[in-house]
Amino acid sequence: MITRKQMRFRIAISVLGSFFALLAALIFVPIPEPNREIFKTLLTFLGGAVVTIIGFYFTDSDRE
């Protein structure tokens, strides 16, 4: 059975992987102009999720 900690880690890795894959596609793959705006919107949404993940894993909430 997957623990809660493992599931959080898997979701975080999935979001980070999606963010960087989308960023690489936006940079290196020629995307038609109408679809480019959709990619930018998705990248913005995933960027917010990445910031949340970084805040979750790197805060000092473990201190008493």
All heavy atoms as TSV, in Angstrom:
chain	resi	resn	atom	element	x	y	z
A	1	MET	N	N	0.842	-1.186	0.000
A	1	MET	CA	C	0.000	0.000	0.000
A	1	MET	C	C	0.883	1.245	0.000
A	1	MET	O	O	1.904	1.298	0.666
A	1	MET	CB	C	-0.907	-0.018	1.216
A	1	MET	CG	C	-1.844	1.133	1.270
A	1	MET	SD	S	-3.095	0.857	2.524
A	1	MET	CE	C	-4.315	1.940	1.937
A	2	ILE	N	N	0.458	2.236	-0.742
A	2	ILE	CA	C	1.214	3.475	-0.854
A	2	ILE	C	C	0.873	4.371	0.332
A	2	ILE	O	O	-0.293	4.608	0.638
A	2	ILE	CB	C	0.870	4.196	-2.167
A	2	ILE	CG1	C	1.255	3.332	-3.350
A	2	ILE	CG2	C	1.568	5.531	-2.241
A	2	ILE	CD1	C	0.818	3.902	-4.671
A	3	THR	N	N	1.913	4.871	0.983
A	3	THR	CA	C	1.687	5.773	2.102
A	3	THR	C	C	1.360	7.174	1.585
A	3	THR	O	O	1.542	7.483	0.407
A	3	THR	CB	C	2.929	5.845	3.008
A	3	THR	OG1	O	3.998	6.440	2.260
A	3	THR	CG2	C	3.332	4.478	3.510
A	4	ARG	N	N	0.885	7.988	2.476
A	4	ARG	CA	C	0.523	9.366	2.124
A	4	ARG	C	C	1.748	10.144	1.641
A	4	ARG	O	O	1.677	10.916	0.678
A	4	ARG	CB	C	-0.087	10.026	3.354
A	4	ARG	CG	C	-0.656	11.360	3.095
A	4	ARG	CD	C	-1.325	11.897	4.335
A	4	ARG	NE	N	-2.353	12.812	3.914
A	4	ARG	CZ	C	-3.365	13.178	4.626
A	4	ARG	NH1	N	-3.533	12.687	5.821
A	4	ARG	NH2	N	-4.239	14.022	4.162
A	5	LYS	N	N	2.881	9.917	2.289
A	5	LYS	CA	C	4.117	10.603	1.927
A	5	LYS	C	C	4.567	10.207	0.513
A	5	LYS	O	O	4.985	11.053	-0.276
A	5	LYS	CB	C	5.204	10.274	2.945
A	5	LYS	CG	C	6.471	11.031	2.768
A	5	LYS	CD	C	7.443	10.731	3.885
A	5	LYS	CE	C	8.717	11.503	3.732
A	5	LYS	NZ	N	9.670	11.237	4.808
A	6	GLN	N	N	4.462	8.916	0.196
A	6	GLN	CA	C	4.832	8.446	-1.138
A	6	GLN	C	C	3.913	9.017	-2.205
A	6	GLN	O	O	4.359	9.380	-3.297
A	6	GLN	CB	C	4.801	6.912	-1.191
A	6	GLN	CG	C	5.882	6.246	-0.386
A	6	GLN	CD	C	5.674	4.736	-0.292
A	6	GLN	OE1	O	4.549	4.255	-0.356
A	6	GLN	NE2	N	6.769	4.010	-0.135
A	7	MET	N	N	2.633	9.096	-1.911
A	7	MET	CA	C	1.682	9.636	-2.875
A	7	MET	C	C	1.943	11.114	-3.135
A	7	MET	O	O	1.911	11.569	-4.281
A	7	MET	CB	C	0.246	9.434	-2.388
A	7	MET	CG	C	-0.780	9.897	-3.387
A	7	MET	SD	S	-0.605	9.144	-5.000
A	7	MET	CE	C	-1.488	7.636	-4.753
A	8	ARG	N	N	2.233	11.874	-2.091
A	8	ARG	CA	C	2.571	13.291	-2.271
A	8	ARG	C	C	3.800	13.434	-3.154
A	8	ARG	O	O	3.854	14.311	-4.022
A	8	ARG	CB	C	2.831	13.948	-0.920
A	8	ARG	CG	C	1.601	14.217	-0.126
A	8	ARG	CD	C	1.970	14.874	1.176
A	8	ARG	NE	N	0.797	15.066	2.002
A	8	ARG	CZ	C	0.832	15.254	3.305
A	8	ARG	NH1	N	1.985	15.280	3.950
A	8	ARG	NH2	N	-0.281	15.441	3.984
A	9	PHE	N	N	4.789	12.589	-2.909
A	9	PHE	CA	C	6.017	12.641	-3.700
A	9	PHE	C	C	5.729	12.322	-5.163
A	9	PHE	O	O	6.217	13.004	-6.063
A	9	PHE	CB	C	7.053	11.671	-3.123
A	9	PHE	CG	C	8.342	11.665	-3.884
A	9	PHE	CD1	C	9.231	12.712	-3.755
A	9	PHE	CD2	C	8.649	10.619	-4.732
A	9	PHE	CE1	C	10.424	12.713	-4.470
A	9	PHE	CE2	C	9.829	10.610	-5.446
A	9	PHE	CZ	C	10.723	11.667	-5.316
A	10	ARG	N	N	4.911	11.320	-5.427
A	10	ARG	CA	C	4.575	10.941	-6.803
A	10	ARG	C	C	3.810	12.053	-7.520
A	10	ARG	O	O	4.057	12.325	-8.690
A	10	ARG	CB	C	3.768	9.650	-6.818
A	10	ARG	CG	C	4.592	8.451	-6.460
A	10	ARG	CD	C	3.772	7.195	-6.492
A	10	ARG	NE	N	4.585	6.052	-6.091
A	10	ARG	CZ	C	4.194	4.809	-6.171
A	10	ARG	NH1	N	2.981	4.523	-6.619
A	10	ARG	NH2	N	4.990	3.829	-5.794
A	11	ILE	N	N	2.898	12.676	-6.825
A	11	ILE	CA	C	2.155	13.785	-7.434
A	11	ILE	C	C	3.098	14.948	-7.723
A	11	ILE	O	O	3.027	15.568	-8.795
A	11	ILE	CB	C	0.991	14.225	-6.523
A	11	ILE	CG1	C	-0.066	13.128	-6.462
A	11	ILE	CG2	C	0.375	15.540	-7.018
A	11	ILE	CD1	C	-1.144	13.360	-5.432
A	12	ALA	N	N	3.992	15.243	-6.788
A	12	ALA	CA	C	4.950	16.330	-6.985
A	12	ALA	C	C	5.847	16.058	-8.187
A	12	ALA	O	O	6.074	16.945	-9.023
A	12	ALA	CB	C	5.793	16.526	-5.723
A	13	ILE	N	N	6.339	14.849	-8.317
A	13	ILE	CA	C	7.194	14.494	-9.449
A	13	ILE	C	C	6.411	14.588	-10.760
A	13	ILE	O	O	6.930	15.057	-11.778
A	13	ILE	CB	C	7.789	13.079	-9.251
A	13	ILE	CG1	C	8.802	13.083	-8.118
A	13	ILE	CG2	C	8.431	12.566	-10.537
A	13	ILE	CD1	C	10.003	13.972	-8.348
A	14	SER	N	N	5.166	14.183	-10.753
A	14	SER	CA	C	4.332	14.259	-11.954
A	14	SER	C	C	4.119	15.705	-12.392
A	14	SER	O	O	4.227	16.025	-13.582
A	14	SER	CB	C	2.976	13.605	-11.708
A	14	SER	OG	O	3.119	12.253	-11.422
A	15	VAL	N	N	3.818	16.570	-11.442
A	15	VAL	CA	C	3.594	17.983	-11.772
A	15	VAL	C	C	4.890	18.628	-12.260
A	15	VAL	O	O	4.890	19.357	-13.267
A	15	VAL	CB	C	3.022	18.753	-10.557
A	15	VAL	CG1	C	3.006	20.247	-10.819
A	15	VAL	CG2	C	1.630	18.257	-10.230
A	16	LEU	N	N	6.004	18.352	-11.580
A	16	LEU	CA	C	7.283	18.916	-12.001
A	16	LEU	C	C	7.675	18.414	-13.386
A	16	LEU	O	O	8.144	19.193	-14.231
A	16	LEU	CB	C	8.381	18.576	-10.991
A	16	LEU	CG	C	8.291	19.294	-9.651
A	16	LEU	CD1	C	9.295	18.712	-8.671
A	16	LEU	CD2	C	8.513	20.778	-9.827
A	17	GLY	N	N	7.488	17.126	-13.626
A	17	GLY	CA	C	7.794	16.570	-14.943
A	17	GLY	C	C	6.947	17.189	-16.032
A	17	GLY	O	O	7.440	17.516	-17.120
A	18	SER	N	N	5.663	17.374	-15.752
A	18	SER	CA	C	4.762	17.996	-16.723
A	18	SER	C	C	5.179	19.437	-17.009
A	18	SER	O	O	5.177	19.882	-18.158
A	18	SER	CB	C	3.327	17.988	-16.203
A	18	SER	OG	O	2.879	16.679	-16.021
A	19	PHE	N	N	5.547	20.160	-15.972
A	19	PHE	CA	C	5.958	21.552	-16.128
A	19	PHE	C	C	7.188	21.654	-17.032
A	19	PHE	O	O	7.211	22.432	-17.983
A	19	PHE	CB	C	6.253	22.173	-14.757
A	19	PHE	CG	C	6.787	23.572	-14.827
A	19	PHE	CD1	C	5.949	24.642	-15.081
A	19	PHE	CD2	C	8.138	23.828	-14.627
A	19	PHE	CE1	C	6.432	25.933	-15.153
A	19	PHE	CE2	C	8.632	25.114	-14.686
A	19	PHE	CZ	C	7.780	26.173	-14.951
A	20	PHE	N	N	8.211	20.858	-16.737
A	20	PHE	CA	C	9.438	20.957	-17.515
A	20	PHE	C	C	9.275	20.398	-18.924
A	20	PHE	O	O	9.896	20.901	-19.871
A	20	PHE	CB	C	10.598	20.292	-16.777
A	20	PHE	CG	C	11.059	21.109	-15.599
A	20	PHE	CD1	C	10.926	20.642	-14.308
A	20	PHE	CD2	C	11.612	22.368	-15.782
A	20	PHE	CE1	C	11.333	21.397	-13.225
A	20	PHE	CE2	C	12.021	23.135	-14.713
A	20	PHE	CZ	C	11.889	22.649	-13.430
A	21	ALA	N	N	8.438	19.390	-19.108
A	21	ALA	CA	C	8.167	18.877	-20.450
A	21	ALA	C	C	7.440	19.931	-21.286
A	21	ALA	O	O	7.767	20.140	-22.465
A	21	ALA	CB	C	7.343	17.596	-20.363
A	22	LEU	N	N	6.477	20.604	-20.691
A	22	LEU	CA	C	5.738	21.651	-21.395
A	22	LEU	C	C	6.641	22.830	-21.710
A	22	LEU	O	O	6.577	23.409	-22.802
A	22	LEU	CB	C	4.542	22.096	-20.553
A	22	LEU	CG	C	3.557	23.035	-21.204
A	22	LEU	CD1	C	2.923	22.382	-22.417
A	22	LEU	CD2	C	2.474	23.413	-20.213
A	23	LEU	N	N	7.513	23.176	-20.785
A	23	LEU	CA	C	8.462	24.265	-21.006
A	23	LEU	C	C	9.414	23.928	-22.152
A	23	LEU	O	O	9.668	24.761	-23.024
A	23	LEU	CB	C	9.239	24.547	-19.719
A	23	LEU	CG	C	10.225	25.710	-19.744
A	23	LEU	CD1	C	9.492	27.016	-20.014
A	23	LEU	CD2	C	10.968	25.783	-18.424
A	24	ALA	N	N	9.922	22.701	-22.159
A	24	ALA	CA	C	10.822	22.272	-23.234
A	24	ALA	C	C	10.099	22.272	-24.578
A	24	ALA	O	O	10.663	22.696	-25.592
A	24	ALA	CB	C	11.381	20.881	-22.927
A	25	ALA	N	N	8.854	21.811	-24.601
A	25	ALA	CA	C	8.077	21.808	-25.840
A	25	ALA	C	C	7.859	23.223	-26.343
A	25	ALA	O	O	7.952	23.491	-27.540
A	25	ALA	CB	C	6.743	21.100	-25.619
A	26	LEU	N	N	7.581	24.130	-25.435
A	26	LEU	CA	C	7.341	25.519	-25.815
A	26	LEU	C	C	8.604	26.161	-26.394
A	26	LEU	O	O	8.527	26.994	-27.300
A	26	LEU	CB	C	6.856	26.309	-24.603
A	26	LEU	CG	C	6.187	27.640	-24.841
A	26	LEU	CD1	C	4.972	27.472	-25.739
A	26	LEU	CD2	C	5.756	28.263	-23.535
A	27	ILE	N	N	9.764	25.751	-25.900
A	27	ILE	CA	C	11.029	26.328	-26.360
A	27	ILE	C	C	11.518	25.673	-27.650
A	27	ILE	O	O	11.933	26.359	-28.590
A	27	ILE	CB	C	12.098	26.215	-25.257
A	27	ILE	CG1	C	11.727	27.104	-24.071
A	27	ILE	CG2	C	13.472	26.598	-25.793
A	27	ILE	CD1	C	12.596	26.917	-22.855
A	28	PHE	N	N	11.483	24.341	-27.702
A	28	PHE	CA	C	12.154	23.627	-28.787
A	28	PHE	C	C	11.253	23.140	-29.923
A	28	PHE	O	O	11.751	22.819	-30.994
A	28	PHE	CB	C	12.919	22.429	-28.218
A	28	PHE	CG	C	14.014	22.824	-27.272
A	28	PHE	CD1	C	13.939	22.498	-25.938
A	28	PHE	CD2	C	15.108	23.546	-27.716
A	28	PHE	CE1	C	14.938	22.863	-25.063
A	28	PHE	CE2	C	16.117	23.920	-26.853
A	28	PHE	CZ	C	16.032	23.578	-25.515
A	29	VAL	N	N	9.959	23.051	-29.707
A	29	VAL	CA	C	9.053	22.528	-30.735
A	29	VAL	C	C	8.281	23.693	-31.349
A	29	VAL	O	O	7.707	24.508	-30.623
A	29	VAL	CB	C	8.064	21.504	-30.111
A	29	VAL	CG1	C	7.075	21.014	-31.133
A	29	VAL	CG2	C	8.818	20.349	-29.476
A	30	PRO	N	N	8.259	23.760	-32.672
A	30	PRO	CA	C	7.471	24.823	-33.299
A	30	PRO	C	C	5.972	24.570	-33.108
A	30	PRO	O	O	5.436	23.569	-33.573
A	30	PRO	CB	C	7.855	24.751	-34.783
A	30	PRO	CG	C	8.456	23.413	-34.976
A	30	PRO	CD	C	8.974	22.955	-33.654
A	31	ILE	N	N	5.321	25.469	-32.409
A	31	ILE	CA	C	3.897	25.331	-32.090
A	31	ILE	C	C	3.145	26.428	-32.831
A	31	ILE	O	O	3.554	27.593	-32.791
A	31	ILE	CB	C	3.674	25.450	-30.573
A	31	ILE	CG1	C	4.442	24.368	-29.840
A	31	ILE	CG2	C	2.196	25.389	-30.234
A	31	ILE	CD1	C	4.485	24.534	-28.342
A	32	PRO	N	N	2.042	26.085	-33.513
A	32	PRO	CA	C	1.254	27.121	-34.205
A	32	PRO	C	C	0.778	28.204	-33.223
A	32	PRO	O	O	0.513	27.921	-32.049
A	32	PRO	CB	C	0.060	26.345	-34.770
A	32	PRO	CG	C	0.507	24.926	-34.820
A	32	PRO	CD	C	1.491	24.755	-33.706
A	33	GLU	N	N	0.681	29.407	-33.698
A	33	GLU	CA	C	0.376	30.560	-32.841
A	33	GLU	C	C	-0.902	30.413	-32.012
A	33	GLU	O	O	-0.881	30.729	-30.816
A	33	GLU	CB	C	0.335	31.837	-33.686
A	33	GLU	CG	C	0.329	33.100	-32.849
A	33	GLU	CD	C	1.530	33.221	-31.926
A	33	GLU	OE1	O	2.637	32.839	-32.319
A	33	GLU	OE2	O	1.347	33.695	-30.788
A	34	PRO	N	N	-2.032	29.948	-32.560
A	34	PRO	CA	C	-3.233	29.814	-31.705
A	34	PRO	C	C	-3.032	28.808	-30.556
A	34	PRO	O	O	-3.511	29.031	-29.446
A	34	PRO	CB	C	-4.314	29.312	-32.664
A	34	PRO	CG	C	-3.834	29.656	-34.012
A	34	PRO	CD	C	-2.338	29.645	-33.956
A	35	ASN	N	N	-2.298	27.748	-30.816
A	35	ASN	CA	C	-2.053	26.746	-29.768
A	35	ASN	C	C	-0.995	27.210	-28.773
A	35	ASN	O	O	-0.939	26.725	-27.653
A	35	ASN	CB	C	-1.624	25.428	-30.399
A	35	ASN	CG	C	-2.711	24.831	-31.253
A	35	ASN	OD1	O	-3.878	25.196	-31.124
A	35	ASN	ND2	N	-2.338	23.926	-32.128
A	36	ARG	N	N	-0.161	28.134	-29.183
A	36	ARG	CA	C	0.897	28.637	-28.311
A	36	ARG	C	C	0.306	29.314	-27.068
A	36	ARG	O	O	0.844	29.182	-25.977
A	36	ARG	CB	C	1.771	29.607	-29.091
A	36	ARG	CG	C	3.084	29.908	-28.458
A	36	ARG	CD	C	3.998	30.600	-29.477
A	36	ARG	NE	N	5.285	30.900	-28.925
A	36	ARG	CZ	C	6.279	30.038	-28.837
A	36	ARG	NH1	N	6.122	28.823	-29.278
A	36	ARG	NH2	N	7.429	30.382	-28.307
A	37	GLU	N	N	-0.791	30.008	-27.240
A	37	GLU	CA	C	-1.447	30.670	-26.095
A	37	GLU	C	C	-1.979	29.644	-25.095
A	37	GLU	O	O	-1.922	29.861	-23.889
A	37	GLU	CB	C	-2.562	31.587	-26.580
A	37	GLU	CG	C	-2.079	32.788	-27.358
A	37	GLU	CD	C	-1.104	33.633	-26.553
A	37	GLU	OE1	O	-1.361	33.899	-25.360
A	37	GLU	OE2	O	-0.077	34.035	-27.133
A	38	ILE	N	N	-2.482	28.540	-25.579
A	38	ILE	CA	C	-2.956	27.477	-24.687
A	38	ILE	C	C	-1.782	26.912	-23.892
A	38	ILE	O	O	-1.883	26.687	-22.687
A	38	ILE	CB	C	-3.673	26.374	-25.497
A	38	ILE	CG1	C	-4.944	26.937	-26.117
A	38	ILE	CG2	C	-3.974	25.168	-24.624
A	38	ILE	CD1	C	-5.608	26.016	-27.107
A	39	PHE	N	N	-0.654	26.701	-24.569
A	39	PHE	CA	C	0.533	26.201	-23.887
A	39	PHE	C	C	1.001	27.178	-22.817
A	39	PHE	O	O	1.384	26.776	-21.718
A	39	PHE	CB	C	1.664	25.952	-24.899
A	39	PHE	CG	C	1.668	24.572	-25.466
A	39	PHE	CD1	C	0.705	24.172	-26.370
A	39	PHE	CD2	C	2.640	23.659	-25.099
A	39	PHE	CE1	C	0.701	22.903	-26.901
A	39	PHE	CE2	C	2.649	22.382	-25.623
A	39	PHE	CZ	C	1.683	21.999	-26.525
A	40	LYS	N	N	0.971	28.462	-23.129
A	40	LYS	CA	C	1.383	29.474	-22.146
A	40	LYS	C	C	0.456	29.478	-20.933
A	40	LYS	O	O	0.910	29.621	-19.800
A	40	LYS	CB	C	1.420	30.851	-22.788
A	40	LYS	CG	C	2.561	31.054	-23.740
A	40	LYS	CD	C	2.516	32.449	-24.331
A	40	LYS	CE	C	3.597	32.680	-25.334
A	40	LYS	NZ	N	3.518	34.021	-25.937
A	41	THR	N	N	-0.830	29.296	-21.163
A	41	THR	CA	C	-1.793	29.254	-20.059
A	41	THR	C	C	-1.548	28.024	-19.174
A	41	THR	O	O	-1.544	28.123	-17.948
A	41	THR	CB	C	-3.228	29.236	-20.603
A	41	THR	OG1	O	-3.419	30.404	-21.406
A	41	THR	CG2	C	-4.240	29.223	-19.477
A	42	LEU	N	N	-1.331	26.883	-19.799
A	42	LEU	CA	C	-1.035	25.664	-19.037
A	42	LEU	C	C	0.270	25.804	-18.263
A	42	LEU	O	O	0.386	25.352	-17.124
A	42	LEU	CB	C	-0.970	24.451	-19.970
A	42	LEU	CG	C	-2.286	23.965	-20.533
A	42	LEU	CD1	C	-2.046	22.886	-21.580
A	42	LEU	CD2	C	-3.172	23.440	-19.424
A	43	LEU	N	N	1.264	26.423	-18.895
A	43	LEU	CA	C	2.545	26.632	-18.228
A	43	LEU	C	C	2.390	27.536	-17.011
A	43	LEU	O	O	2.994	27.288	-15.963
A	43	LEU	CB	C	3.540	27.225	-19.215
A	43	LEU	CG	C	4.996	27.254	-18.794
A	43	LEU	CD1	C	5.516	25.837	-18.599
A	43	LEU	CD2	C	5.830	27.965	-19.819
A	44	THR	N	N	1.564	28.551	-17.112
A	44	THR	CA	C	1.299	29.444	-15.985
A	44	THR	C	C	0.616	28.696	-14.845
A	44	THR	O	O	0.993	28.834	-13.675
A	44	THR	CB	C	0.420	30.624	-16.432
A	44	THR	OG1	O	1.073	31.302	-17.497
A	44	THR	CG2	C	0.174	31.582	-15.290
A	45	PHE	N	N	-0.374	27.881	-15.183
A	45	PHE	CA	C	-1.072	27.083	-14.171
A	45	PHE	C	C	-0.117	26.115	-13.480
A	45	PHE	O	O	-0.077	26.029	-12.242
A	45	PHE	CB	C	-2.220	26.316	-14.830
A	45	PHE	CG	C	-2.882	25.336	-13.910
A	45	PHE	CD1	C	-3.724	25.774	-12.916
A	45	PHE	CD2	C	-2.641	23.987	-14.040
A	45	PHE	CE1	C	-4.329	24.871	-12.045
A	45	PHE	CE2	C	-3.239	23.075	-13.186
A	45	PHE	CZ	C	-4.086	23.517	-12.191
A	46	LEU	N	N	0.678	25.395	-14.255
A	46	LEU	CA	C	1.624	24.444	-13.668
A	46	LEU	C	C	2.729	25.163	-12.893
A	46	LEU	O	O	3.255	24.627	-11.917
A	46	LEU	CB	C	2.224	23.551	-14.750
A	46	LEU	CG	C	1.287	22.486	-15.313
A	46	LEU	CD1	C	1.949	21.772	-16.483
A	46	LEU	CD2	C	0.889	21.496	-14.238
A	47	GLY	N	N	3.078	26.372	-13.321
A	47	GLY	CA	C	4.078	27.153	-12.585
A	47	GLY	C	C	3.612	27.463	-11.172
A	47	GLY	O	O	4.390	27.402	-10.216
A	48	GLY	N	N	2.338	27.774	-11.024
A	48	GLY	CA	C	1.785	27.997	-9.682
A	48	GLY	C	C	1.838	26.734	-8.837
A	48	GLY	O	O	2.140	26.781	-7.645
A	49	ALA	N	N	1.559	25.602	-9.466
A	49	ALA	CA	C	1.626	24.326	-8.744
A	49	ALA	C	C	3.066	24.011	-8.342
A	49	ALA	O	O	3.315	23.494	-7.246
A	49	ALA	CB	C	1.054	23.205	-9.604
A	50	VAL	N	N	4.024	24.338	-9.205
A	50	VAL	CA	C	5.444	24.102	-8.890
A	50	VAL	C	C	5.860	24.941	-7.688
A	50	VAL	O	O	6.556	24.453	-6.784
A	50	VAL	CB	C	6.333	24.394	-10.119
A	50	VAL	CG1	C	7.797	24.466	-9.743
A	50	VAL	CG2	C	6.110	23.339	-11.185
A	51	VAL	N	N	5.433	26.189	-7.642
A	51	VAL	CA	C	5.757	27.052	-6.500
A	51	VAL	C	C	5.159	26.487	-5.212
A	51	VAL	O	O	5.800	26.480	-4.158
A	51	VAL	CB	C	5.268	28.495	-6.761
A	51	VAL	CG1	C	5.359	29.346	-5.510
A	51	VAL	CG2	C	6.064	29.111	-7.888
A	52	THR	N	N	3.958	25.963	-5.287
A	52	THR	CA	C	3.323	25.349	-4.122
A	52	THR	C	C	4.097	24.118	-3.662
A	52	THR	O	O	4.297	23.913	-2.458
A	52	THR	CB	C	1.869	24.968	-4.458
A	52	THR	OG1	O	1.172	26.136	-4.880
A	52	THR	CG2	C	1.168	24.362	-3.261
A	53	ILE	N	N	4.538	23.312	-4.602
A	53	ILE	CA	C	5.322	22.112	-4.268
A	53	ILE	C	C	6.637	22.499	-3.605
A	53	ILE	O	O	7.031	21.910	-2.596
A	53	ILE	CB	C	5.568	21.260	-5.531
A	53	ILE	CG1	C	4.254	20.618	-5.977
A	53	ILE	CG2	C	6.634	20.202	-5.289
A	53	ILE	CD1	C	4.311	20.021	-7.360
A	54	ILE	N	N	7.310	23.494	-4.152
A	54	ILE	CA	C	8.569	23.954	-3.558
A	54	ILE	C	C	8.324	24.468	-2.141
A	54	ILE	O	O	9.084	24.165	-1.225
A	54	ILE	CB	C	9.220	25.038	-4.442
A	54	ILE	CG1	C	9.727	24.396	-5.731
A	54	ILE	CG2	C	10.354	25.741	-3.706
A	54	ILE	CD1	C	10.174	25.382	-6.778
A	55	GLY	N	N	7.258	25.217	-1.954
A	55	GLY	CA	C	6.923	25.704	-0.616
A	55	GLY	C	C	6.626	24.572	0.347
A	55	GLY	O	O	6.990	24.624	1.517
A	56	PHE	N	N	5.987	23.534	-0.141
A	56	PHE	CA	C	5.644	22.399	0.725
A	56	PHE	C	C	6.889	21.649	1.173
A	56	PHE	O	O	7.041	21.315	2.339
A	56	PHE	CB	C	4.709	21.440	-0.017
A	56	PHE	CG	C	4.353	20.222	0.777
A	56	PHE	CD1	C	3.394	20.285	1.768
A	56	PHE	CD2	C	4.976	19.012	0.537
A	56	PHE	CE1	C	3.062	19.157	2.517
A	56	PHE	CE2	C	4.655	17.884	1.265
A	56	PHE	CZ	C	3.696	17.955	2.258
A	57	TYR	N	N	7.792	21.388	0.246
A	57	TYR	CA	C	8.957	20.567	0.571
A	57	TYR	C	C	10.106	21.339	1.223
A	57	TYR	O	O	10.970	20.741	1.841
A	57	TYR	CB	C	9.462	19.841	-0.677
A	57	TYR	CG	C	8.633	18.610	-0.988
A	57	TYR	CD1	C	7.703	18.612	-2.006
A	57	TYR	CD2	C	8.765	17.464	-0.228
A	57	TYR	CE1	C	6.932	17.490	-2.280
A	57	TYR	CE2	C	8.003	16.340	-0.489
A	57	TYR	CZ	C	7.082	16.367	-1.506
A	57	TYR	OH	O	6.324	15.266	-1.762
A	58	PHE	N	N	10.144	22.654	1.095
A	58	PHE	CA	C	11.285	23.393	1.598
A	58	PHE	C	C	10.945	24.421	2.670
A	58	PHE	O	O	11.722	25.333	2.916
A	58	PHE	CB	C	12.018	24.079	0.438
A	58	PHE	CG	C	12.645	23.095	-0.506
A	58	PHE	CD1	C	12.074	22.843	-1.728
A	58	PHE	CD2	C	13.782	22.412	-0.149
A	58	PHE	CE1	C	12.632	21.932	-2.599
A	58	PHE	CE2	C	14.359	21.496	-1.006
A	58	PHE	CZ	C	13.769	21.253	-2.236
A	59	THR	N	N	9.811	24.286	3.328
A	59	THR	CA	C	9.509	25.179	4.447
A	59	THR	C	C	10.089	24.598	5.729
A	59	THR	O	O	10.430	23.438	5.808
A	59	THR	CB	C	7.990	25.380	4.625
A	59	THR	OG1	O	7.370	24.111	4.759
A	59	THR	CG2	C	7.405	26.118	3.439
A	60	ASP	N	N	10.157	25.412	6.750
A	60	ASP	CA	C	10.694	24.978	8.038
A	60	ASP	C	C	9.579	24.561	8.983
A	60	ASP	O	O	9.639	24.816	10.179
A	60	ASP	CB	C	11.509	26.111	8.677
A	60	ASP	CG	C	12.820	26.339	7.947
A	60	ASP	OD1	O	13.309	25.396	7.325
A	60	ASP	OD2	O	13.347	27.452	8.026
A	61	SER	N	N	8.582	23.881	8.489
A	61	SER	CA	C	7.452	23.488	9.338
A	61	SER	C	C	7.817	22.323	10.257
A	61	SER	O	O	7.052	22.004	11.160
A	61	SER	CB	C	6.254	23.117	8.470
A	61	SER	OG	O	6.570	22.006	7.646
A	62	ASP	N	N	8.976	21.698	10.047
A	62	ASP	CA	C	9.387	20.595	10.902
A	62	ASP	C	C	9.900	21.059	12.260
A	62	ASP	O	O	9.973	20.293	13.197
A	62	ASP	CB	C	10.476	19.768	10.217
A	62	ASP	CG	C	9.961	19.065	8.971
A	62	ASP	OD1	O	8.734	18.876	8.885
A	62	ASP	OD2	O	10.778	18.722	8.106
A	63	ARG	N	N	10.227	22.324	12.351
A	63	ARG	CA	C	10.740	22.861	13.618
A	63	ARG	C	C	9.613	23.039	14.601
A	63	ARG	O	O	8.472	23.304	14.255
A	63	ARG	CB	C	11.426	24.204	13.388
A	63	ARG	CG	C	12.669	24.061	12.552
A	63	ARG	CD	C	13.353	25.389	12.455
A	63	ARG	NE	N	14.556	25.245	11.650
A	63	ARG	CZ	C	15.383	26.209	11.405
A	63	ARG	NH1	N	15.164	27.408	11.903
A	63	ARG	NH2	N	16.449	26.013	10.675
A	64	GLU	N	N	9.939	22.945	15.842
A	64	GLU	CA	C	8.918	23.097	16.891
A	64	GLU	C	C	8.822	24.516	17.377
A	64	GLU	O	O	9.694	25.253	17.434
A	64	GLU	CB	C	9.264	22.193	18.073
A	64	GLU	CG	C	9.137	20.742	17.689
A	64	GLU	CD	C	9.504	19.835	18.850
A	64	GLU	OE1	O	9.555	20.291	19.991
A	64	GLU	OE2	O	9.748	18.660	18.599
